[in-house]
Amino acid sequence: MTIDRGLLGRIRARGEEVFTQLSGELMTNPRFMKAMESALRGKQRLEEAVGHVVRSMNVPTRSEFKRALARIETLEREVASRRVKARPSTRRAVARAKKTTPAR
């Protein structure tokens, strides 16, 4: 069962026309605009309240978390680099310790 792509295209175009017309009419309706403004204010209040609760619980924000993660990754690379540099001298120190340690 194949549906003609032309038919789907026409249905889609008609749907977009209806949506554009409906949204245009809603935007001119003062009651709808007032309801949208109230909804946006409510959303803003909710976001502020959630932010306050999260801060009071000492939960890090996304940006704080990303910053801490970047710092941890930098420190990990630094430690790995120092380990690579320390390996030859560690081997020499172990060899010297073996030479100077009295046999049992």
C-alpha positions, 0 to 999 in steps of 0.5 A: 500500500503506497501513498502518493508522495504528492498527496502527502505533500499537499496534506502537509502544506495544507496543515502548515497553512492552517497552523499559520492561520490559527497561530496568527488568529491566536496572537491577535486575541487579547485573552490568549496573549494574556494567558500566554504572558501569565504562563510565561511568568509562572514558568519564570517563577517556577525556574527561580524557585527550583534554582533556589532549592537547588542552591540551598541543597548545594547541588552544583549547576551545570556550568559548575559541574562542567568547570569541575569536570574540565579541571579534573581532566586537566589534573588527570593529564598532568598526573599522567604526564608526571608519571611518565616523566617519573618512571625512568628515575623511579627505576633508577632509584629502585635499582640503587636501593637494591644495590645498597640494601644488605642481603639477608 
